[in-house]
Amino acid sequence: MYLIEPFRNGEYVDDGAYALAMQVYANENIFLDEGIIFPYYCKPKIEIGRFQNARAEVNQDYLDENGIIVVRRDTGGGAVLVDEGAVNVCFLIPEESGLYGNYKMMYEPVIQALKNLGVKNVEQSGRNDLLIDGKKVSGAAMTKAHGRVYGGFSLLLDIHPERMLESLNPNQKKIESKGIKSVRSRVTSIREHLKPELQDITTDEFKDLIIKELLDITSVDDAKRYEFTDEDWKNIDKLVDEKYKNWDWNYGNSPSYSYQRDGRTTAGTVDIHLEIEEGRIEKCHIYGDFFGQGEITDVSNHLIGTRVKREDLLERLSEIDLNYYFGNITKEELTDLILS
């Protein structure tokens, strides 16, 4: 089996958008005489499903404050936090292997690898989960594409329940301790179950251990590798720019939705009703007890077509005299209200 790692000019690429782009590119373009395994870890990202509404799934303020990006997958499913605490393993296996849909077969070498690293009481549970002492440490998915089984699974070396909960569900204004306790009751970290001498390993070291175990080699240097060419990287860059780091794909591709926000501002109470189409304001109605001189519909109409993105809203609102329409209010206040 061939190993692909995200190295570029000797540097490890830990950008979450690139991690997805590399997998998708390999699936569409790299066909070798054996299967391919692609293990990686990355900086924090929220990966959302193909048909999800990004704005409804994430706490954008928290993501912005903590440098967490949103990346939309090409496949369905829900939103999930992917960060440096997990080693993710993508694979491309010939369809005739019989692996498709057989998660027991997929997890067998993973279970043995973890046992070799000192983990006890590890087992597959349900359709596609891996548990240690009844707590989840891995989830998997797979599909068919181009005569191959294209899938992957995660291995949670460390878990960050606070980050997980804070990153998602923007309408959950306060993350209560019971929510974090709930995550901790269902999920565990692999680290605490490893051999004593492995308790302080880094994610990178854990990734190498998993590679050696799954490929049955004594050193990662012994792996049969495929390295992306300059032409491969050129195409991967294009995929990232045009898709996985493109606002129109990650946010604008969300289903149509409507929502209402109201709050107290320095000008008084402002009540905004919005209809969003492809991530842009399609309709806008503003109400409130503020004292303005102009027709408030001028502001509503001015916002139509604007992306629901902080910098775009700020730029758009800076083009009009908000004090004339609302009284004493700032563009930052109005933008915060829209994005709240």
N, C-alpha and C positions, 0 to 999 in steps of 0.2 A: 504494500500500500504506500502511496506517495504522501509525503507530509508537505503542507504549505503553511508557512508562518508569515505573519505580517511584518516582514523586514523590508526596509527600503533604504538602499545605500548604507546598509549596516545599522540602521536605526529602527527600533521597534515602533510600529505605528499603533498607537493606543487610542486613536480617534474612533468613537463609536459609529459614526456615519461611514467611515472607511471600512470598518469591520464588516458591516452589512454589504457594502458595495463590492468588496472583494469576494464574498461568498456568492453573491448573485452573478458577478462576472465569471467566476470559475464555473458555476453551474451552467451558464449559457455558452461558454467559450473554451473551457479547458477539458479536453477529452484525451485521457491517457490509457495505457494498456492495463492499468490496475485502478483500484479505487483511490479516493483521495480523502485525507483527514485534515481538518483545518481547526486547530485549537487556538484560542485567543482569549485575552482579557482586555478590557478597555476602560477609559475614563467614564464616569457616570453618564448614562443616557436613559431616557424613557422611550421604549420602543412600543409604538401603538400599532394596532391591527389595521389592515387595509381599509376597513369600512367604518372606522371609529371617528368620532368628532374630537379632534385634538383639544379644543378649548374646553369641552365638557369633561375630559379625562384627567387633565393635569392642573396642578397648582402653579400657574405660570410665574407668579411672583417669587415663589420659592425656587423654581428652576433658574430664573434670572439671577437671583441673589447667590446661588450656589454653582453657577456655571454648568448646569445640566441641560443637555440638548434634547430635543424631541426628534425622533427619526421614525418615519412611517414605513412599515414592512409592505411587501407586495402580497402577503398572505393575510388571512383573517386572524381572528383571535383577539385577546384583550391586551390592555396596556400592562407593561412590566418594566420594572427598574433593572437595568443591567449595569453593573459597576465593577470596580477593580477587586471586589471581594469574591468574584466567581470566575472560574475557568469554563468557557463555553466551547463545546466541541461540535463543529459542523462536519458532516460526512457526505460523500458522494460515492455510492456503491452500485455496481451493476444490478439491474433489476432481477436478473436470473438468480441472484443470491438467495432469494426468498425472504429477504429482510423486511420488505414492505409490510407495515402493519403488525410486525412481530416484535413487540417491545421487549418481550422476555428474551428473545434472541439478541436484541440490540444491547440489553443491559448486562448480559452474562459476563462479557469481558470487563465491563466497568465494575461490577460487583467484585470480581476476582482481583482487579487492580486495587480497589479500596481495601480489600482484606489483606493484600500483600503489604499495604501501608499501615496496617494495624487496626483498621476499622472493624468492629464487630457488630453483629446484629443488623447488617445491612441487607435489604431485600426490596424487590420490586413490589409495588402495591397499586391496585387499581389498573387502569389501562396504561398509563405512561409516567408514573412517578417512581422515585426511588426514596426509600425511607431508612433512617437509622433510629433504632429504638422507637419506631412509630412516628418519627418526625421527618418531614420532607427535607431532602437535600438536593433533589434534582427533578426536573420536569423535561419531557421530550416531545418532539413532534417530527413528523415526516410526511413527504409527499412524493409523487412520481414526476419525473421531468427528463425528457430526452433519453429514455431508456435506462435511467438510473433512479435510485432511491436518493432523494435529497432531504436530509434531515439534520437534527442536532439535539443536543441536550446540554444542560448547565450543571455545574458542580459547585455548590456553595461552600467555599472554603471559609468565608466569613459572611455574616449577615449584618445588615444595617437597618433594623426595623423602623427607627425614627425617620431615616431618610426615605425609606420605602413608603411610609404613611404620609409624610409631609409632601412628597412629590406628586401624589395623586389626589383626585377628588377635590377640586377647588372649593366646592360648596361646604366641605367639612371645615368649618372655621377654626375649630380647636381640636387638636389631636389629644384625646384623653388617654390616661395611663392604661386603661383597660384595653384600648385598641392595640397598643404596643405589646401588652401581655398576651393578647390573642395571637399576634404574629409569633411571639416567642413560644407559645404553647403548641404551635403547628409546624414550626420550622426550626431547624437546628443547623449549626455550622459543622462542617467536616473537621475543622481544625481540632476541636476539643476531643475528637475520637481517634486522632492519629497516634502513632507511637510517640512516646515521650521525647525521643530525640528529634521528632519532626514538628514539635509544637510551635517553634519560632520561624518556620519557613515562610518565605515570601510567596506572593501569588505566582511570580515568575518561576520560582523553584518548584512550586506545586504543579504548575503547568508542565514543566520538564519531566517530573516524576510520572505524571499521567501519560505523557507521550511515550516514555520508556516502557511503562507497563502495557499500554494498549498495543504498541508495536513490537513488544518482546525484544527490546534491544537494551544494551548496557549503557549506552551513551546516546544522547540526541544527535551527536555528530555521525552516528552510524545510520541514521534514517535516510531513506531514499527520498530526495526532495525534488519538488518543482518550485523554481523561483520565478516570480513574475519578471517578464522582460520589460524593457523601456516602453515598448508598444503596449504591453498589458497595462502598465501604470498610466500611460496616456489615456487609455480607454476607461480605466477606473476613475481617474481624475474627472473625466467628463461625466461619468455616471454620478459622482458625488455632487458636482456643480449643478447638473441639470435635474437631479432628483433628490438624493438623500440629505443635501444641505440646502435645498431649494424650498423657500417658504410656501410657494404655490403647491408643492407636493405634500409637505408635512402638515401644513395648516389649511391652505386653500382648498385642498382636496377633501375637506370634511363635508359631511352631508349638510344640507340646509337645516337651519334651526333658528329659533327666535328666543329672546330672553328679555327680562326687564330688571333694571337696577334702580334703586332709589337711595338717597342718602342726604344728610345734612351737610351743606357747604357754607362757605363764608357769605354766599349770596342768598342762602335760604335752602329750602328743600328742593332737590332736583330729582325728577322721575323720568327715566329714559327707557323707551321701548324700542328694541332693535330686531330686525329680521336680517339674518346673515345668509349669504349665498356664496359658496366657494371662498369662504374666509373674508368676504368683503361685505360692508354694510349695504343692504339692498333697500331697506326701508327704515326710517327713523322718526320717532315721535317723542317730543320732549314736553314735560309738564312740570309744574312746581309753583311755589309761593314766592318766588324771587321777583324783584322789581326791575324789569328791563324796559328799554324804550323801543327797541326794534321788534319786528315780527320773528318769533322764535322759530318759525318754519324755515327762515333763512339759514339758521344753524343746522337744522335737520337736513335740509337739502344739500348743504355744503359737505356734510359728512357722508353722503351717499357715494359709494364706490371706494371708500377708504378701507384699506386692510385693517383688520382688528389686531393691530400690532402697535405697541407703545410708541415707537419712534414715528410711525406713520400718522397716528392720531395726533401726537404732539405737533408734528409739522403742519398737518391740515388745520388744526385749531389755531395755530399761530398766524394763519392767514386772515383771520377775522377779528374784530374788536369784541371780545367776549363781554367786557364790561358794559358795552352798549346794549347787549341782549339780555344779560343776566344781572347786572350790577357788579359788585366786587367778587370776582371769581377768577381763578387762574386756569390755564390750559392743563396744568398738572392735576388739579383737583378734578376736573371734568374727565380727564383720561383715566385717573385712578378709579373713578366711579364706574366708567364703562367697563373696565377690566376687572372690577372687583368680583 
